[in-house]
């Protein structure tokens, strides 16, 4: 079975390629993973060649012993299996092997077929059957970890992910990760372990994304990059792509600050290796423009976008060029250059097909520019045409259409047409609910619906949406993300409207605690949460606590200097009001301690909604 292990090791190189990163090739450094196969398997007694007399004299042929005949038959069957190229040929050869080999001996062959089926992706149930069979044959000694067992576990994780059995997938992948960790600790050949470890880390990232655990998924992607950094040369194009892919992952969760260094590193590597006018450099600059936009450095963003457009134009990459021009128009809108943006978009719209998603996106951006110019009638016409296109695309591109609906809802919100905005967000939610990997977006949209309902006085209806957002995003961004604070601030406002000051105080306390950590105690939103908490305690008649938190707010406003004079003046007025109430007839309250914070589910950063 040595040859079979050799081919499996080669296949391990290919397993490190996935939907997130297609940059590994089997002729890359990972093809060294075959050198230690002798350590994994005992020398194969079945592949020895019988001695043949090479003399010239004709001798009487001795009958081949039955044991030797069986060895030769096994060797021939193995050779046939190894030479099979298609899945059908492999399955036929495997069927013949079943009559001669025992189940333990079929473990590696089962693994190879499982890997082949998973790579093709057409029959995950059959791939799962072979993967389970391989694991049962190979996983015979828990105290002695092996690379084939790790590969079986990675395969089971991959197949279960395809079948949307995310919990099962996560269990297998975590176990594979532990096995590989033990192999590394025991000094096993790193060139053999790395490709499988990379595949496991990549699959863990995919599964956690699908489960909404975005921050944990990013950690696995960082480990993927670290593996590549240990494998490739410092200025390798593979590292350039890996850095850009990690930057894209950060952009997807709106963490532009973390995305920036990886994007810059990708640009540095590609510029050095491929020159200023390469397609890879164009993609890096286009992404860098988006990152700078997210950081609200719009001039820098536009500069990078223009450089990217020049390269894309030189290479006649028209589809990418159109997208870059739309991005540029959005950057102009952010800079207040509305007429220039509209001019750019008018040029782009004529290059798009009538019912294409690209045309719909162009119209949404044009509507944004017109809305900022308060040309509401023209803005609505653009949005209506866009909605007509997107409605036909819901089944084809549900995630992209959902994102567009969300953007359109913001335009209606800007025009104070809140009912239309809410209806569009509900359509968005209906699309996202069918996409398990979009759990974080689903929570964000729920939070926006809750906020708009709160804004329009439908407080009782708002609370379930806000609470649903908290539940959906419990694992997405961690309990101390600033978005969590904004949601709890809104929940506190809702409870205060319903004359439930104790519940409100608890929500405001949670919001303040999160914002103290994520934004800092002197951030304006943290100060507002502190004042809201003061107000809730005031409503409860707990004036000592109300005064304490209002004084904290005043101290924080004072650190802003002249820029916060109005806010400081108002904060002093509220403090005096509380002191007057404290000395009034209702001030005979019993001393009260601050309410406990309780448990806080995590909310997405997209939920930056204020009361």
C-alpha positions in Angstrom: 0.0 0.0 0.0 3.0 2.3 -0.2 2.0 3.6 -3.6 -1.5 4.3 -2.4 -0.1 6.3 0.5 2.1 8.2 -1.9 -0.8 9.2 -4.0 -2.8 10.1 -0.9 0.0 12.4 0.3 0.0 14.0 -3.2 -3.8 14.5 -2.8 -3.3 16.1 0.6 -1.6 18.9 -1.2 -4.7 19.5 -3.3 -7.0 19.4 -0.2 -5.5 22.7 0.9 -7.3 24.3 -2.0 -10.8 25.5 -1.1 -13.4 28.0 -2.1 -11.7 30.7 0.0 -8.2 30.1 -1.3 -7.4 28.6 -4.7 -3.8 29.6 -4.8 -2.1 26.4 -3.6 -1.0 24.0 -6.4 0.4 20.5 -5.9 3.6 21.5 -7.5 4.2 24.1 -4.8 6.4 23.3 -1.8 3.6 21.2 -0.3 4.5 18.4 -2.7 7.3 17.4 -0.4 4.7 15.7 1.9 5.4 12.2 0.6 8.9 11.9 2.1 7.8 10.4 5.4 5.2 7.9 4.3 7.5 5.1 5.6 6.8 6.4 9.2 3.1 6.0 8.8 2.8 2.5 7.4 4.7 -0.8 8.1 6.8 -2.1 5.2 4.3 -3.7 2.8 4.9 -7.4 2.7 2.5 -7.7 -0.2 4.6 -5.7 -2.8 7.7 -7.9 -2.9 8.5 -9.3 -6.3 9.0 -13.1 -6.4 12.5 -14.2 -7.3 13.0 -15.1 -10.9 15.9 -17.1 -12.2 17.5 -15.1 -15.0 19.6 -18.0 -16.4 19.3 -19.0 -20.1 18.7 -22.7 -19.4 15.1 -23.8 -19.8 13.9 -25.0 -16.5 10.7 -26.7 -15.4 8.4 -24.0 -13.9 7.6 -24.6 -10.3 4.0 -24.1 -9.2 3.5 -20.8 -7.4 2.5 -21.3 -3.8 -1.0 -20.2 -2.9 0.3 -17.6 -0.4 2.6 -16.1 -3.1 -0.2 -16.2 -5.6 -2.5 -14.2 -3.3 0.3 -11.6 -2.7 0.7 -11.2 -6.5 -3.1 -10.9 -6.9 -3.3 -8.1 -4.3 -0.4 -6.3 -5.9 -2.1 -6.4 -9.3 -5.4 -5.1 -7.8 -3.6 -2.3 -6.1 -1.8 -1.3 -9.3 -5.2 -1.3 -11.1 -6.7 0.9 -8.4 -3.7 3.3 -8.5 -3.8 3.6 -12.3 -7.6 4.5 -12.3 -8.2 8.0 -13.4 -12.0 8.5 -13.2 -14.2 7.9 -10.2 -16.0 5.1 -12.1 -12.7 3.3 -12.7 -11.7 3.8 -9.0 -15.0 2.4 -7.8 -14.8 -0.7 -10.1 -11.2 -1.4 -9.0 -12.2 -0.9 -5.4 -15.1 -3.4 -5.8 -12.6 -6.0 -7.0 -10.3 -5.3 -4.1 -13.1 -5.9 -1.6 -13.0 -9.6 -2.4 -9.3 -10.0 -1.5 -8.4 -7.3 1.0 -9.7 -7.1 4.5 -11.4 -4.0 5.8 -8.4 -2.6 7.6 -6.3 -3.0 4.4 -9.0 -1.0 2.5 -8.7 2.0 4.7 -6.4 4.1 2.5 -8.3 3.2 -0.7 -11.6 4.2 1.0 -10.0 7.5 2.0 -8.7 8.1 -1.5 -12.2 7.5 -3.1 -13.8 9.7 -0.4 -11.4 12.6 -1.2 -12.0 12.2 -4.9 -15.8 12.3 -4.4 -15.6 15.3 -2.1 -13.4 17.1 -4.6 -16.0 16.5 -7.3 -18.8 17.5 -4.9 -21.6 15.7 -6.8 -22.4 12.9 -4.3 -21.6 14.0 -0.7 -23.6 11.1 0.8 -21.4 8.6 -1.0 -18.3 10.6 0.0 -19.5 10.4 3.6 -19.9 6.7 3.4 -16.3 6.1 2.2 -15.0 8.6 4.8 -16.7 6.8 7.6 -15.4 3.5 6.3 -11.9 4.8 6.1 -11.9 6.2 9.6 -13.2 3.0 11.0 -10.4 1.1 9.3 -7.6 3.5 10.1 -8.5 4.8 13.6 -7.6 1.8 15.6 -5.3 3.3 18.2 -6.3 6.5 19.9 -3.0 6.7 21.7 -1.0 6.7 18.5 -2.2 9.6 16.2 -1.5 9.3 12.4 -1.8 11.5 9.4 -4.2 9.3 7.5 -6.6 9.6 10.5 -6.3 13.3 10.4 -7.1 13.3 6.7 -10.2 11.1 7.3 -11.4 13.6 10.0 -10.8 16.5 7.7 -12.7 14.8 4.9 -15.6 14.1 7.3 -15.6 17.7 8.3 -15.6 18.8 4.7 -18.5 16.5 3.6 -20.6 17.3 6.6 -20.1 21.0 5.8 -21.4 20.4 2.3 -24.4 18.6 3.8 -25.0 21.7 6.1 -24.4 19.6 9.2 -22.3 22.3 10.8 -22.1 20.9 14.3 -20.9 17.5 13.1 -18.4 19.2 10.7 -17.0 21.3 13.5 -16.6 18.2 15.8 -14.6 16.3 13.2 -12.4 19.3 12.2 -11.6 20.1 15.8 -10.6 16.5 16.4 -8.4 16.6 13.2 -6.8 19.7 14.5 -5.9 18.0 17.8 -4.5 15.0 16.0 -2.3 17.2 13.8 -1.2 19.2 16.9 -0.1 15.9 18.6 1.8 14.9 15.4 3.6 18.2 15.4 4.5 17.9 19.1 5.9 14.5 18.4 8.2 15.9 15.8 6.4 14.5 12.8 7.5 15.8 9.4 6.2 19.4 9.0 6.1 19.0 5.2 3.5 16.2 5.6 1.5 17.9 8.3 1.2 21.4 6.8 -1.0 20.8 3.8 -3.5 18.9 5.9 -3.4 21.4 8.7 -4.0 24.2 6.2 -7.0 22.4 4.8 -8.4 21.8 8.3 -7.9 25.5 9.3 -9.6 26.6 6.1 -12.5 24.3 6.6 -12.9 25.4 10.2 -13.1 29.0 9.0 -15.8 28.1 6.5 -17.9 26.2 9.1 -17.6 28.9 11.7 -18.6 31.5 9.1 -21.7 29.4 8.3 -22.5 29.2 12.1 -22.1 33.0 12.4 -19.0 32.8 14.5 -17.1 35.3 12.4 -14.4 36.4 14.8 -13.4 32.8 15.4 -13.4 32.2 11.7 -11.0 35.0 11.1 -8.6 33.5 13.7 -8.5 30.3 11.6 -7.8 32.3 8.5 -4.9 34.0 10.2 -3.5 30.5 11.0 -3.9 29.6 7.3 -1.7 32.6 6.4 0.8 31.7 9.1 1.1 28.2 7.5 1.8 29.8 4.1 4.3 32.1 5.6 6.3 29.1 6.9 6.0 27.4 3.6 6.6 30.0 0.9 9.4 32.6 0.3 8.8 36.0 1.8 8.0 37.7 -1.5 6.0 34.8 -3.0 2.9 35.5 -5.0 1.1 32.9 -2.9 1.7 35.1 0.2 0.4 38.1 -1.8 -2.8 36.4 -2.5 -3.2 35.0 1.0 -2.7 38.5 2.5 -5.3 39.9 0.2 -7.8 37.1 0.9 -7.4 37.7 4.7 -8.0 41.5 4.1 -11.1 40.6 2.1 -12.4 38.6 5.0 -11.9 41.5 7.4 -13.7 43.8 5.0 -16.6 41.4 4.8 -17.2 41.9 8.6 -16.5 45.7 8.3 -13.2 45.5 10.3 -11.3 47.9 8.0 -8.6 48.7 10.5 -7.5 45.1 10.7 -7.8 44.7 6.9 -5.5 47.6 6.1 -2.1 46.0 7.0 -2.9 42.8 5.1 -4.0 44.7 2.1 -0.9 46.9 2.1 1.3 43.8 2.4 -0.4 42.1 -0.6 0.1 45.3 -2.6 3.8 45.4 -1.6 4.4 41.7 -2.6 2.6 42.0 -5.9 4.2 45.3 -6.9 7.6 43.9 -6.2 7.0 40.6 -8.0 4.7 41.5 -10.8 5.2 45.3 -11.4 2.9 48.3 -11.0 0.6 47.4 -13.9 -0.3 43.8 -13.1 -3.8 42.6 -12.6 -3.0 41.5 -9.1 -1.9 45.0 -8.2 -5.2 46.3 -9.7 -7.2 44.0 -7.4 -5.1 45.1 -4.4 -5.6 48.8 -5.1 -9.3 48.3 -5.7 -9.6 46.6 -2.3 -7.4 49.2 -0.7 -9.8 51.8 -1.9 -12.7 50.0 -0.2 -10.7 49.7 3.0 -9.9 53.5 3.0 -13.6 54.2 2.4 -14.5 52.1 5.4 -11.9 54.1 7.4 -13.6 57.3 6.1 -10.3 58.3 4.3 -12.2 59.0 1.1 -9.5 61.0 -0.7 -7.0 58.1 -0.3 -9.8 55.7 -1.3 -10.5 57.5 -4.5 -6.8 57.8 -5.3 -6.3 54.0 -5.1 -9.5 53.4 -7.1 -8.3 55.7 -10.0 -5.0 53.8 -10.1 -6.8 50.5 -10.2 -9.1 51.7 -13.0 -6.1 52.6 -15.2 -4.7 49.1 -14.9 -8.0 47.3 -15.4 -8.6 49.5 -18.5 -5.2 48.5 -19.9 -6.0 44.8 -19.5 -9.6 45.3 -21.0 -11.2 43.8 -17.8 -14.5 45.6 -18.4 -16.6 43.9 -15.7 -14.1 44.7 -13.0 -13.7 48.2 -14.4 -17.4 48.8 -14.2 -17.4 47.7 -10.5 -14.5 50.0 -9.8 -16.3 52.9 -11.4 -19.3 52.3 -9.2 -17.0 52.2 -6.1 -15.5 55.5 -7.3 -18.9 57.1 -7.5 -19.7 56.0 -4.0 -16.5 57.6 -2.8 -17.4 60.8 -4.5 -20.7 60.8 -2.8 -19.0 60.3 0.6 -16.8 63.4 -0.3 -19.9 65.4 -1.2 -19.1 65.5 -4.9 -22.6 64.6 -6.0 -22.7 66.0 -9.5 -19.4 64.3 -10.4 -20.8 61.0 -9.0 -23.9 61.3 -11.0 -21.9 62.0 -14.2 -19.7 58.9 -13.5 -22.8 56.7 -13.0 -24.5 58.0 -16.1 -21.5 56.9 -18.1 -21.6 53.5 -16.4 -25.3 52.7 -16.7 -25.1 52.9 -20.5 -22.6 50.0 -20.4 -24.8 47.7 -18.4 -27.4 45.2 -19.5 -31.1 46.2 -19.0 -32.0 43.7 -16.3 -28.5 43.1 -14.8 -27.6 43.3 -11.1 -24.9 45.8 -12.1 -27.5 48.2 -13.5 -29.5 47.8 -10.3 -26.4 48.7 -8.2 -25.6 51.7 -10.5 -29.2 53.0 -10.0 -29.0 52.5 -6.2 -25.8 54.6 -6.1 -27.3 57.3 -8.3 -30.3 57.4 -6.0 -28.0 58.0 -3.1 -26.4 60.9 -4.8 -29.8 62.4 -5.8 -31.1 61.9 -2.3 -28.1 63.8 -0.9 -29.1 66.6 -3.3 -32.7 66.4 -2.0 -33.9 65.5 -5.5 -36.3 63.0 -4.0 -38.6 62.5 -7.0 -35.6 61.5 -9.2 -34.2 59.4 -6.4 -37.4 57.4 -6.1 -37.6 56.7 -9.8 -34.1 55.2 -9.7 -35.0 53.1 -6.7 -38.2 51.8 -8.3 -36.4 50.7 -11.4 -33.7 49.1 -9.3 -36.3 47.2 -7.3 -37.9 46.0 -10.4 -34.6 44.4 -11.6 -33.8 43.0 -8.2 -37.2 41.4 -7.7 -36.4 39.1 -10.7 -33.0 38.2 -9.3 -34.0 37.0 -5.8 -33.6 33.3 -6.5 -30.5 33.7 -8.6 -28.5 35.9 -6.2 -30.3 36.0 -2.9 -27.4 37.4 -0.8 -26.5 40.2 -3.3 -30.2 41.1 -3.7 -30.6 41.2 0.1 -27.6 43.6 0.4 -29.1 45.8 -2.3 -32.6 45.9 -0.5 -30.8 46.9 2.7 -29.1 49.8 0.9 -32.3 50.9 -0.8 -34.1 50.9 2.6 -31.5 53.4 3.9 -32.4 55.8 1.1 -36.1 55.6 2.0 -35.1 56.0 5.6 -33.2 59.2 4.7 -36.4 60.5 3.0 -38.3 59.7 6.2 -40.4 57.0 4.5 -40.0 54.6 7.3 -42.8 52.2 6.5 -41.3 51.5 3.0 -37.9 51.1 4.6 -39.3 48.6 7.1 -41.0 46.6 4.4 -37.8 46.4 2.4 -35.9 45.2 5.4 -38.4 42.5 6.1 -37.9 41.3 2.5 -34.2 41.4 3.2 -34.7 39.3 6.3 -36.8 36.7 4.5 -33.9 36.2 2.0 -31.2 36.0 4.6 -33.1 33.5 6.8 -32.6 30.9 4.1 -28.8 31.5 4.1 -27.2 29.9 7.2 -23.9 31.6 6.5 -25.5 35.0 6.7 -26.6 34.7 10.3 -24.7 37.9 11.2 -26.4 39.9 8.5 -29.7 38.5 9.5 -29.1 39.8 13.1 -28.0 43.2 11.8 -31.2 43.5 9.7 -33.4 42.5 12.7 -31.6 45.2 14.7 -32.4 47.8 12.1 -36.0 46.8 11.9 -36.3 47.0 15.7 -34.7 50.5 15.7 -37.1 51.8 13.0 -40.1 50.4 14.8 -38.8 52.1 17.9 -38.3 55.3 16.0 -41.9 55.2 14.7 -43.4 54.6 18.1 -44.1 50.9 17.7 -42.2 50.0 20.8 -43.8 46.7 21.7 -43.1 45.4 18.1 -39.6 46.6 18.3 -38.5 44.5 21.3 -38.8 41.1 19.6 -36.7 42.2 16.7 -34.0 43.6 18.9 -34.0 40.5 21.1 -33.9 38.3 18.0 -30.8 40.3 16.8 -29.1 39.5 20.1 -29.9 35.8 19.8 -28.8 35.5 16.2 -25.5 37.2 16.7 -24.6 35.7 20.0 -21.4 34.1 18.7 -20.6 36.4 15.8 -18.5 39.2 17.1 -18.0 38.6 20.8 -19.7 40.0 23.9 -17.7 43.2 24.1 -18.1 44.4 20.5 -19.3 48.0 20.3 -22.4 46.9 18.2 -23.6 45.0 21.2 -23.7 48.3 23.2 -25.8 50.1 20.6 -28.4 47.3 20.6 -28.7 47.3 24.3 -28.9 51.0 24.4 -31.9 50.7 22.1 -33.5 48.0 24.2 -33.1 50.3 27.2 -34.8 53.1 25.4 -37.7 50.7 24.5 -38.2 49.6 28.1 -38.1 53.2 29.3 -40.9 54.0 26.8 -42.9 51.1 28.2 -42.5 52.5 31.8 -40.2 49.7 32.8 -37.3 51.7 34.2 -35.7 48.8 36.1 -35.4 46.7 32.9 -34.2 49.9 31.1 -31.5 50.5 33.7 -30.3 47.0 33.3 -30.0 47.3 29.5 -28.3 50.7 29.7 -25.9 49.3 32.3 -25.0 46.5 29.9 -24.6 49.0 27.0 -22.3 51.3 29.1 -20.2 48.3 30.3 -19.6 47.2 26.7 -18.9 50.7 25.3 -16.5 51.4 28.2 -14.4 48.5 26.9 -14.9 48.8 23.1 -15.1 52.5 22.6 -13.6 54.0 25.8 -15.3 55.9 28.6 -14.9 59.3 26.8 -16.5 58.3 23.5 -19.6 60.3 22.8 -21.8 57.2 22.5 -20.5 55.8 25.8 -21.3 59.1 27.5 -24.8 59.0 26.1 -25.3 55.5 27.4 -24.1 56.7 30.8 -26.7 59.6 30.7 -29.4 57.1 29.7 -28.5 55.0 32.7 -28.7 58.0 34.9 -32.2 58.8 33.5 -33.4 55.3 34.1 -32.3 55.4 37.8 -34.0 58.8 38.0 -37.2 57.3 36.7 -36.9 54.6 39.4 -36.5 57.3 42.1 -32.9 56.1 42.8 -31.5 59.6 42.8 -28.1 58.8 44.4 -27.2 56.4 41.6 -28.7 58.8 39.0 -26.6 61.6 40.2 -23.5 59.4 40.3 -23.8 58.4 36.7 -24.7 61.9 35.5 -21.6 63.2 37.2 -19.6 60.6 35.3 -21.1 61.9 32.1 -20.1 65.5 33.0 -16.6 64.5 33.7 -16.4 62.7 30.4 -17.9 65.7 28.4 -15.3 68.0 30.1 -12.5 66.0 28.4 -13.8 67.1 25.0 -13.1 70.7 25.6 -14.8 73.5 23.6 -16.2 71.1 21.0 -18.7 69.8 23.5 -19.8 73.0 25.2 -23.5 72.5 24.4 -23.5 68.9 25.6 -21.7 69.8 28.8 -24.2 72.6 29.5 -27.1 70.2 29.0 -25.4 67.6 31.2 -25.1 70.2 34.0 -28.8 71.1 33.6 -29.8 67.4 34.0 -27.6 67.1 37.1 -29.2 70.1 38.8 -32.6 68.7 37.9 -31.7 65.4 39.6 -30.4 67.1 42.7 -33.7 69.1 43.0 -35.7 65.9 42.7 -33.5 64.2 45.3 -34.3 66.9 47.8 -38.0 66.9 47.0 -40.8 65.1 48.7 -40.1 61.9 46.8 -36.6 61.6 48.0 -37.3 59.3 51.0 -36.2 56.3 49.0 -34.1 53.5 50.5 -30.5 53.3 49.4 -30.1 51.1 46.3 -27.2 49.4 44.6 -26.5 49.5 40.9 -28.3 46.7 39.1 -26.3 43.6 38.1 -25.4 43.4 34.4 -26.5 39.9 33.7 -25.5 37.9 30.6 -25.0 39.7 27.3 -25.4 38.1 24.0 -23.2 39.5 21.2 -24.6 41.8 18.6 -23.0 42.7 15.2 -21.2 45.9 14.5 -23.7 46.5 11.7 -26.2 47.3 14.5 -24.9 50.8 15.3 -28.3 52.2 16.0 -28.9 54.8 18.6 -31.9 55.7 20.5 
